[in-house]
Structures are given as C-alpha cells and as structure tokens.
Amino acid sequence: MIPFVTTKEQSEIIVKCGVDPITADMSYAIFPDGRIEYHVGQFRMQANHFFIDGVDYGDIELIGEPAWSLSAILALLPKTICIDDKEYEGQLCLCNFGYEFRYISKDGDFPFGSLAKDPISPCVGAIEWLTQEKHQLNNVFKEIINNLSE
C-alpha cells in the first residue's frame, strides 16, 4: 500500500523546517500496544480502564501528533521558485520507478529532485531542501487560521 500521509519521522522533519503543526490536516496516535492509527483532523481520547486484547492499561489520554496528507504537503510547496533570476517549476511525477518531486526550468535544468517509491517522501525532501536553501514555503493556511481567530 502506498502511503499518502506522513509518518512520525516525516512529520518531525516538517515541524523542524518551521511548518506550524496547526497546518496538519491529519493526526496519528500511538496506542500502548504500539498500534498506530491515523485520523482526519486532530485526535484526542481519554479513557478509564483502557483495554487492548484483555490487558488493562488503566486511565490514559492520547493526543494525536500532527500528520500531513499529500494534498496538504503539496499546498505547502511553492509552485515556482527563482534562483539567480531563473524560474523553476515544482512537479510531482509518477515514473516507472516511483515518484519524483523536482523543481525544473523550461530548458530542463533542475536544482532539486528527489525520487522514492511513495509520493510523500520526495515532497518532504523538497520541504527540507527549500528550507535549507532559504526559500519560502507557502503559507496557505495562514489566512484560514486568521479568519478563524477573528
């Protein structure tokens, strides 16, 4: 199965790159037995005498960690970037050997490209590269968040 949501490690990378966790459109919770569940939106659960397979884990509170869907990650990535007055377009491509995210110019030059078996990994790599190279990520959720707080 091809994942279309970030793993714990990928989510940590995104947060380290300065992306506000509130922009995550999904969350994951790790249960006491090690099972991971993904949820749309933020997840929170409180339980008294929480049982898994007959084992009582007592009173627990689970708070979901941020996770991003592929569409939320793509919304963070700028459609174009400019390097030395040259414009590069961001592209997510399905290839014979997996998925590639790259920034490519009209003449075929590309300063960044990342290939993986799933579509999430190259996009997370692009977020990491853009942050290291001091490019601005899209802040598509800022307007929505500001409107909610008014």
FIMI-396962 format. One record per residue (C-alpha): x, y, z; residue in one letter. Coordinates in steps of 0.02 Angstrom, whole numbers, plus 50000, padded with zeros to 5 digits. Layout:
REM residues N
XYZA;...
//
This chain:
REM residues 150
500005000050000M;500685017149952I;500605029550098P;499755046150065F;500075053350239V;501685057450330T;502495045450451T;503035050850625K;504805053950562E;504225063950411Q;503065074350521S;504525078350636E;505555084150486I;504155095550428I;503985103350602V;505885105550614K;505785115150449C;504685127950537G;502985122350475V;501665125750607D;500865109250665P;499165117650658I;499295116350468T;499225097350481A;497585090850413D;497785073850496M;498475066350656S;499105049650717Y;499005041750888A;500155028250955I;499215016451068F;500025007451218P;500164991351117D;501175000550982G;499745001350857R;499655017550757I;498005024950699E;497805039650580Y;496345051750595H;495705066250493V;495945082150595G;496585082450774Q;496345066950882F;496115066251070R;495485051851175M;495285049451362Q;494835032551435A;494635024451604N;495235006451613H;495795006051432F;495894987851374F;496814980551223I;496724961751199D;496234959251381G;497654969851451V;497104984451561D;498164999951526Y;497225009751659G;496735027751634D;497525035151478I;497435050751374E;498015050051194L;498335065951098I;498665064150913G;500285070250837E;500215080850678P;500215072150509A;500035079350335W;499115071750188S;499885072650015L;498715086749966S;499185096950120A;501045094550084I;500825099649902L;499915115349962A;501475119950065L;502655118249916L;502845133749807P;502315130949627K;503835140449566T;505485146149640I;506775158149573C;508655155049581I;509855167649503D;508425175549403D;507935158549331K;506215151449364E;505945133249411Y;504265124549418E;503855111549552G;503245094949484Q;502695078649564L;502875064849435C;502395046549433L;503815037349349C;504095019049305N;505215017549459F;504205027749585G;503765045849621Y;504865060949592E;504675078649654F;505795091149566R;506005109349525Y;506385110849340I;506655125449220S;505945126849044K;507635121848973D;507715105949080G;508915111449219D;508415106249393F;509225111249557P;508215098749657F;507495081549625G;507025067549743S;506415050149699L;505525037249809A;504295022949800K;502945033749880D;502405051649840P;502605058550017I;504485055850038S;505075066549891P;503885080549943C;504565080250121V;506305080650045G;505795095949945A;505185104750103I;506845100850186E;507855106950036W;506815122850015L;507065126950199T;508955123950190Q;509065134750033E;508045148650119K;506565147750000H;504865152450068Q;503565138650089L;501755142950050N;500755148550200N;499075143650128V;498315140550298F;498775157450375K;497265166250302E;496105152250359I;496845152350534I;496735171350546N;494915170650491N;494515157650624L;495305168050762S;494305183650721E;
//
